[in-house]
Structure formats: C-alpha cells, structure tokens
Amino acid sequence: MWKKELLHTKRGTFEYFVKGKGEPICITHLYSQFNEKGYYFADPFTEHFQVYLVNLKNAGNSSTVSSDEELSMLESVKDLEAIREELGFQRWAFGGHSTGGMLALKYAIHFPNSLTKVIAGGATASYEYMNHEGSIYSRKNPHNKRLKEIFSVLNTSNNIQERRAVAREWLEMSLYRPQNYDSYFSKPSSGSVVQKRLDYYSYEELPDYDIREELKNVKVPAIIYCGKHDAQCPFVFSEEIHKQLQHSSFYCFHESNHNPFLEEAEAFEEMVQAFKKLS
C-alpha cells in the first residue's frame, strides 16, 4: 500500500501518496484521483524511484478550486511546482500517461529547471488527435458512436452494475487483447475520473490545445513511448512529440493499445530501468 500524506503549500493543500526509495519522481494525471491502492502506471516506478503520486485540485482530499481556470494544465503545473518546493526538492523527475503525459510536456516547457527528466506516453501535443480516425474520440472512428452511448450511461445512470459494465467496455476498446482484461486488472488500483476536471479539459482547454512549437525549445531529457495500436491518442502523435523534442528517446510497444504498462509489463519495466539511468 502507498502511504498517504497531506501537504500545505502556498497554492493550497494537496493529498499525495508515496512509495519506493531513490530519486524522487512526481506522477499524476490531469483528471484522475488516487488513493492508497496506487496507480497501474505508477506502480512499476516504485522499484526504482521514490514516487509521489499527487491528487491535483478537486481530486481526493486536495483543495478545491475557487475558479475553473485553476483546473488548467498550466495552473496544475504551477501547483506541482508549489508541492516540489514545499517538499524541499531542488529538482525531481516527472512521469505521466495520457493526459498525465501532456502535463509532463507542459511542465518541461514552463519549468525546465525544476526537472531532471520526464517520461510521457500515450499522449499528444495538440487537439488534432480528436480528428484522427484511429482515435475512438473522433467522429470518424467506428467505435465513436458506441463510446458516446457509454459516456451517456456513465453521466446519467445510478445503476452500479450498468456503470461497471460500460466502464469495462470503454477500457476494452483501449486494449490490444481485450480478452485479457481480467488478468490485466486483477490487482486493486485507483485512478477514478474527476468529472469536473475532465469537463474543463474537454470543453475549455482541448479545443485550442497545441504545444508543438513550444516543444522545440525543450531541452529536458525525455523518454516518449506509445502502444503501436493506441486507440485513444494514436501512435503518430507520440512520434510527433518525439520528433519535436531535442533530447528524447522513443519506445514503441508493438503489442499494446493504450496501456503498455499492463499489456507489455516486462518491456515497460525495461523502459523504466532505462529511464532511471537517463541523465
């Protein structure tokens, strides 16, 4: 189990969970909340780092926002900076998957001197993934109609069994081998959606999100990775991130969709080991 802590900073109070020993690394996601069960993406890092798994504002027991703008990526990165300062770290690493990976990129753009290195996967540097037929979030994708029906159930139904069933269906869309769902998710974990944060990302930030030009100036050492069959942020968008960065290595998981840390756990562990050595 992860150890729960509360930290008071100049930008509010933040709940975080810590596990592991070694170099500090911060891990979070833009619109998820965590508890003592950890997080599937973060778990492999605990063998090599001291991991700080952070609940951003409006997540878990962290402070709530006074204005919606505090839910943005930039304001979230400023919150992470306040956490780093209060913990007393001159620099730390940062890791993120999906929109957590997008946070990693934003962090490297705005506070490069606070980071030793970043690792980001299943991510994108612009809104254009929403128009790519390979993404289930695109109207061009054959699964998009069903996905919208799933979202409707999750937003309106009070039937727990119905909600669990459609949530599983959504996750199965993001697996290369959906028949392995039960084995992938057999270990208890956390990472539930914070709807207010997701809504801000979807309706306020995503329509104009584009950091591709800014990435060209980033000099922070990075590892970028993606599942070859990623159905959320298709592979080409991680490739694009890698090409924009000056100092990045790229890892492709050939038998993964959006969750290589579950789908190819051994290969993902090898990448984490390489990340540990990155300087």
C-alpha positions as CSV (number, residue, x, y, z in Angstrom):
1,M,0.0,0.0,0.0
2,W,1.0,3.6,-0.6
3,K,1.5,6.0,2.3
4,K,-1.0,8.9,2.4
5,E,0.2,12.4,3.2
6,L,-1.3,15.9,3.2
7,L,0.9,18.9,2.2
8,H,0.1,22.5,2.8
9,T,1.6,24.9,0.2
10,K,1.2,28.5,-0.9
11,R,-1.2,27.3,-3.5
12,G,-3.4,25.1,-1.4
13,T,-3.4,21.7,0.4
14,F,-2.6,18.6,-1.6
15,E,-3.1,15.0,-0.9
16,Y,-0.4,12.7,-2.2
17,F,0.7,9.1,-1.8
18,V,4.3,8.0,-1.5
19,K,6.1,4.7,-2.1
20,G,9.6,3.5,-3.0
21,K,13.1,4.7,-2.5
22,G,15.6,6.6,-4.6
23,E,15.4,9.6,-6.8
24,P,12.1,11.5,-6.4
25,I,9.6,11.4,-9.2
26,C,6.2,13.0,-9.3
27,I,3.4,11.2,-11.1
28,T,-0.2,12.3,-11.7
29,H,-2.9,12.5,-14.3
30,L,-4.9,15.6,-15.4
31,Y,-8.4,14.4,-14.4
32,S,-7.9,11.3,-12.1
33,Q,-7.9,10.9,-8.4
34,F,-5.9,8.3,-6.4
35,N,-5.8,6.5,-3.0
36,E,-3.6,4.1,-1.1
37,K,-4.1,1.4,-3.7
38,G,-1.8,3.3,-6.1
39,Y,-2.0,3.6,-9.9
40,Y,-1.2,1.0,-12.5
41,F,1.1,3.3,-14.4
42,A,2.9,4.5,-11.3
43,D,3.5,1.1,-9.7
44,P,6.5,0.0,-11.9
45,F,8.4,3.2,-10.9
46,T,8.3,2.3,-7.2
47,E,11.1,-0.3,-7.7
48,H,13.5,2.4,-8.9
49,F,12.3,5.8,-7.5
50,Q,10.6,7.4,-4.6
51,V,7.3,8.1,-6.2
52,Y,5.0,11.0,-5.2
53,L,1.5,10.2,-6.6
54,V,-0.4,13.5,-6.4
55,N,-4.0,14.4,-6.3
56,L,-4.5,17.7,-8.1
57,K,-7.1,20.2,-7.0
58,N,-10.6,18.9,-6.8
59,A,-9.2,15.3,-6.6
60,G,-9.3,13.2,-3.5
61,N,-8.7,15.3,-0.4
62,S,-6.8,18.1,-2.1
63,S,-8.0,21.7,-2.1
64,T,-11.0,22.6,-4.3
65,V,-10.6,25.4,-6.8
66,S,-12.1,28.9,-6.4
67,S,-12.2,29.4,-10.2
68,D,-12.4,26.9,-13.0
69,E,-9.2,28.2,-14.6
70,E,-7.3,26.5,-11.8
71,L,-8.1,23.2,-13.4
72,S,-6.0,24.0,-16.5
73,M,-2.7,22.3,-17.3
74,L,-0.6,25.4,-16.7
75,E,-2.2,26.1,-13.3
76,S,-1.8,22.4,-12.4
77,V,1.9,22.5,-13.2
78,K,2.2,25.6,-11.0
79,D,0.6,23.6,-8.2
80,L,3.1,20.8,-8.8
81,E,5.9,23.4,-8.5
82,A,4.5,24.5,-5.1
83,I,4.5,20.9,-4.0
84,R,8.1,20.4,-5.1
85,E,9.2,23.5,-3.3
86,E,7.4,22.5,-0.1
87,L,8.9,19.0,-0.2
88,G,12.3,20.6,-0.4
89,F,13.4,19.1,-3.7
90,Q,15.6,21.3,-5.9
91,R,14.6,19.1,-8.9
92,W,12.6,16.0,-9.5
93,A,11.6,13.7,-12.3
94,F,8.1,13.7,-13.7
95,G,6.1,10.9,-15.3
96,G,2.7,10.9,-16.9
97,H,0.5,8.7,-19.1
98,S,-2.2,10.0,-21.5
99,T,-3.2,13.5,-20.2
100,G,-0.6,12.9,-17.5
101,G,1.9,12.8,-20.3
102,M,0.5,16.1,-21.6
103,L,1.1,17.5,-18.2
104,A,4.7,16.3,-18.4
105,L,5.2,18.2,-21.6
106,K,3.7,21.3,-20.2
107,Y,5.9,21.1,-17.1
108,A,9.0,20.7,-19.3
109,I,8.0,23.8,-21.3
110,H,7.4,26.1,-18.4
111,F,9.7,24.8,-15.6
112,P,12.6,23.0,-17.2
113,N,15.0,23.9,-14.4
114,S,12.8,22.0,-11.9
115,L,13.0,18.7,-13.8
116,T,15.8,16.1,-14.0
117,K,13.9,14.3,-16.8
118,V,10.4,13.4,-17.9
119,I,8.7,10.3,-19.3
120,A,5.4,10.6,-21.2
121,G,3.3,8.2,-23.1
122,G,0.0,7.7,-24.9
123,A,-0.1,11.5,-25.2
124,T,-0.4,14.2,-27.8
125,A,0.9,17.8,-28.3
126,S,-2.2,19.1,-29.9
127,Y,-6.0,18.7,-30.3
128,E,-5.6,17.1,-33.6
129,Y,-5.9,13.5,-32.2
130,M,-9.6,14.3,-31.9
131,N,-9.9,14.4,-35.7
132,H,-7.8,11.2,-36.4
133,E,-9.9,8.2,-37.5
134,G,-7.7,6.0,-35.3
135,S,-8.9,7.6,-32.1
136,I,-12.1,6.4,-30.5
137,Y,-12.8,10.0,-29.6
138,S,-13.1,11.0,-33.3
139,R,-16.4,11.0,-35.1
140,K,-14.6,9.3,-37.9
141,N,-13.9,6.2,-35.7
142,P,-16.3,3.3,-36.0
143,H,-16.4,2.9,-32.2
144,N,-17.2,6.6,-31.5
145,K,-21.0,6.2,-31.6
146,R,-20.9,3.5,-29.0
147,L,-18.4,5.4,-26.9
148,K,-20.8,8.4,-26.7
149,E,-23.6,6.0,-25.6
150,I,-21.2,4.7,-22.9
151,F,-20.5,8.3,-21.7
152,S,-24.2,9.0,-21.5
153,V,-24.7,6.0,-19.2
154,L,-21.7,7.0,-17.0
155,N,-23.1,10.5,-16.7
156,T,-26.7,9.7,-16.0
157,S,-27.1,6.1,-14.7
158,N,-27.3,5.3,-10.9
159,N,-27.2,1.6,-11.6
160,I,-23.8,0.4,-10.4
161,Q,-23.8,-2.8,-12.4
162,E,-24.7,-0.9,-15.6
163,R,-22.0,1.6,-14.9
164,R,-19.4,-1.1,-14.3
165,A,-20.3,-2.9,-17.5
166,V,-20.0,0.1,-19.8
167,A,-16.8,1.3,-18.0
168,R,-15.3,-2.1,-18.8
169,E,-16.4,-1.8,-22.4
170,W,-14.7,1.5,-22.6
171,L,-11.5,0.1,-21.2
172,E,-11.6,-2.9,-23.6
173,M,-11.7,-0.5,-26.5
174,S,-8.2,0.5,-25.3
175,L,-6.7,-2.9,-25.1
176,Y,-4.8,-4.8,-27.8
177,R,-6.1,-8.1,-26.4
178,P,-9.4,-7.3,-24.7
179,Q,-9.8,-10.9,-23.8
180,N,-7.0,-10.4,-21.2
181,Y,-9.0,-7.7,-19.3
182,D,-9.5,-9.8,-16.1
183,S,-5.8,-10.6,-15.8
184,Y,-4.7,-7.0,-16.5
185,F,-7.0,-5.5,-13.9
186,S,-6.9,-8.2,-11.3
187,K,-4.7,-6.1,-8.9
188,P,-6.7,-3.5,-7.0
189,S,-5.7,0.1,-8.0
190,S,-7.1,3.6,-8.1
191,G,-7.4,6.4,-10.7
192,S,-11.1,7.2,-11.0
193,V,-12.3,10.1,-13.1
194,V,-12.9,13.5,-11.6
195,Q,-15.7,14.8,-13.8
196,K,-15.2,18.5,-13.2
197,R,-11.5,18.2,-14.2
198,L,-12.4,16.1,-17.3
199,D,-15.1,18.6,-18.3
200,Y,-12.7,21.5,-18.1
201,Y,-10.1,19.7,-20.2
202,S,-12.7,18.6,-22.8
203,Y,-14.6,21.8,-23.2
204,E,-12.3,24.6,-22.2
205,E,-8.7,23.6,-22.9
206,L,-8.7,20.9,-25.5
207,P,-10.2,22.9,-28.4
208,D,-7.2,25.2,-28.6
209,Y,-4.5,22.9,-27.2
210,D,-1.4,23.0,-29.3
211,I,2.2,23.0,-27.8
212,R,4.1,21.6,-30.8
213,E,6.1,24.7,-31.5
214,E,6.9,25.2,-27.8
215,L,8.3,21.6,-27.6
216,K,11.1,22.5,-30.0
217,N,12.8,24.6,-27.3
218,V,12.6,21.9,-24.6
219,K,16.0,20.5,-23.5
220,V,14.9,18.3,-20.6
221,P,15.9,14.7,-21.2
222,A,12.8,12.7,-22.0
223,I,11.5,9.2,-22.9
224,I,8.4,9.2,-25.0
225,Y,6.5,5.9,-25.5
226,C,3.3,4.6,-27.1
227,G,1.5,1.4,-27.8
228,K,1.5,0.8,-31.6
229,H,-2.3,0.3,-31.6
230,D,-3.2,3.1,-29.2
231,A,-6.9,3.8,-29.8
232,Q,-7.1,7.0,-27.7
233,C,-4.1,9.0,-28.7
234,P,-2.9,7.2,-31.8
235,F,0.8,6.3,-32.2
236,V,1.6,9.0,-34.7
237,F,1.0,11.7,-32.1
238,S,3.7,10.3,-29.7
239,E,6.0,10.0,-32.7
240,E,5.4,13.7,-33.4
241,I,6.2,14.6,-29.8
242,H,9.5,12.7,-30.0
243,K,10.5,14.5,-33.2
244,Q,9.8,17.9,-31.7
245,L,11.9,17.3,-28.6
246,Q,15.7,17.9,-28.7
247,H,16.7,15.2,-26.2
248,S,14.2,12.3,-26.3
249,S,14.3,8.6,-26.8
250,F,11.3,6.8,-28.3
251,Y,9.9,3.4,-27.2
252,C,7.2,1.6,-29.2
253,F,5.2,-1.2,-27.7
254,H,4.2,-3.3,-30.6
255,E,1.6,-5.5,-28.8
256,S,-0.1,-2.7,-26.9
257,N,-3.0,-0.3,-27.2
258,H,-3.3,2.5,-24.7
259,N,-1.9,0.6,-21.6
260,P,1.5,-0.8,-22.3
261,F,2.3,-0.9,-18.5
262,L,-0.3,-3.6,-18.3
263,E,-0.2,-5.1,-21.8
264,E,3.6,-5.5,-22.0
265,A,4.6,-5.2,-18.4
266,E,8.1,-6.7,-18.8
267,A,9.1,-4.5,-21.7
268,F,7.6,-1.5,-19.8
269,E,9.8,-2.4,-16.8
270,E,12.9,-2.4,-19.0
271,M,11.9,1.1,-20.2
272,V,11.6,2.3,-16.6
273,Q,15.1,1.0,-15.9
274,A,16.4,2.9,-18.9
275,F,14.6,6.0,-17.6
276,K,16.3,5.6,-14.2
277,K,19.7,5.8,-15.9
278,L,18.7,8.8,-18.1
279,S,20.6,12.0,-17.4
